[in-house]
Amino acid sequence: MKKTFAIVCLLLCAVFSLAQEPLVPRSNKSYLIADGNPKDTAYLRVKSRQAGLDLGLSVLANRVPTTSKLVAPKPSTHLLKQGVLNLQLPIDDKQTEFAVYHSELFDQPANINVLQIDDELVTYRSVEKVGNIHVFYHCVRGAFGTRRVAHSKNAVVYKLWDTPQRSLLPDLELQDQMAQAEAKRCAKTRYPLLIFNDLISYSYNSQGDLAIGHFLDTMHKYNPDKLLQADLLTPASWPYLSRVNENQLWNESMRTKIVETLAEKQEFYGKQQMPWMIGNFQIHLADKNRKSTSMEELEWFLSKAAAFDAGFGLDFSAAAMRKHGLTNIMLNTIKIWESLRLSHAFSDDIKEALKDPYCDWHIQRDEDSSFLLYPQHNSRRYYCNLSDDQWEWNSPYTGRFALSITAEGKGSVSNLVITTPNGTLYFPCTLRAGQYLIYDFEGHACITDFNYNKIANVTAEGESFLDEGISPVTFSCEVKMEERQKPEVTVRYYTHGDAKKLAKKN
């Protein structure tokens, strides 16, 4: 249903847009996603200004939590129902398995699998089609605090709409009430942007796309000075939206897909006279499954936003901001890239170069008011066996190089040495597991934790550079084991090509 609805709506948008005028200003300015915690609002507002971004608030005005008084002890009659099911046999108040007659309702999506039988809610873990019946298994009777009772064969059974957020949806009447209350609440806030994700869920009632238009009309009525953004473009939503962001969370591992997808969507939204966003980028801390977001990852994403002249959502929580060691550098970098994009500083030729999914870029301020855009080569990670490591580094550029050396697991390494045909670098320090050694293009070095918080400065001794092409490189260090384990050490290098000079255009 979702896919069909979206396709139909998108096909109608072109015709609809010719006959309507937008009710709100259009904008493709990027924004910082607020986490909704009132205690963080002032802090995030300051940080969004530092990055030159709008501050956006995600709004879900049609979610009924399972802890709501609308759910228990007596379910509201206004919970949205997918349709009616028929019991095969009466059920007592203890049964955890029972059957209903076959229904196409089970082709509809569900997340927490909720049934309403009279005033009792029932959840089920699985359902199996057997002949002309569907059998529910591992049922929870009296779910969410409702009362479990026996039901006759003629009892009315409803399959309810639910969401991935483990909540239920309201019918049209209740949705209107909730939308009005949320619109009034938003009007009291200072957020310049309201974000509506899962916009299609507002259409699941009998009014379809008209319900989407009615919801957005309510939000606009109480918030006429705010930008409105959604993740879906429909005929009814077109006049109310300042732009569309499809809520895609991109990362560096999706390099090829992002360019293929963006090129296609840029053309579509352009035809609808609708600014669009390229999705969201998350800056996160290190955990057991992933490393903390690096500057290289961030600038790769910013380069794609510049390439397609598209805004984005920045998913950077207040908690992550306070603990990430590069927060201020990242926010200032975002401001540089975005101010250049919005001032049309990137020529068409540069934009085409920026679209290359496998090319990385770095911007830095020049001595005057202009900026330098460097093509950047980020090498693969070289794993060390910690005993006379020898590699062949293949750089597309000649010049100085930067380094990122990582130690994981147990133990430590000391007195690290990297030798190229053009010199030797010596780092008189100890790098423990859970730390980075960072060496930049200006020759400054430091040790940080895995969230890039500086632990100590390091004075690098010697100089070196790489020639274009393949260079033999050796790495050595002193190893200290812990619990009979050596640390896992990786080395990554970075080189720059010739810079292109950029200046903001007024």
Secondary structure by P-SEA (a helix, b strand, c coil): caaaaaaaaaaaaaaaaaaccccbbbbcbbbbbbcccccaaaaaaaaaaaacbbbbbbbbccccccccccccccccccccccbbbbbcccccccccccccccccccccccccbbbbcccbbbbbccccccccccccccccccccbbbbbbbccccccccccccccccccccaaaaaaaaaaaaaaaaaccccbbbbcccccccccccaaaaaaaaaaaaaaacccbbbbcccccccccccccbbbccccccccaaaaaaaaaaaaaaaaaaacbbbbcbbbbbcccccccccccaaaaaaaaaaaaaacbbbbbbccaaaaacccaaaaaaaaaaaaaaaaaaccccaaaaaaaacccccbbbbbccccbbbbbbbbbbcbbbbcccbbbbbbbbccccbbbbbbbbcccccccbbbbbcccbbbbbccccccccccccccccccccccccccccccccccccccccccbbbbbbbbbbbbccccccbbbbbbbbbcbbbbbbbcc
